[in-house]
Amino acid sequence: MRTCDLETDAARMRDAMDELRIAWDEASDLWNDDVSRAFCERFLEPLAPAFKSSLDAVARMAQLVGEMERECRDEQPETL
């Protein structure tokens, strides 16, 4: 039995980032001035590398949790 489903959480993160990109694309069609560009540079552009690092960390954590679950399952005594 899986105790942790990090893949689903990573998918939710990707969906949220996709929604943010879509919302920004729609907003930037109407809001395209120096302030919007500054907002994008200050808040949105830094998200991309941080987001990628976060997804990489979640993927690695999912791999480690899966390994731990397999090891724990293999070490449990068989029941009759």
Secondary structure, 3 states (H helix, E strand, C coil): CCCCCHHHHHHHHHHHHHHHHHHHHHHHHHCCCHHHHHHHHHHHCCHHHHHHHHHHHHHHHHHHHHHHHHHHHHHCCCCC
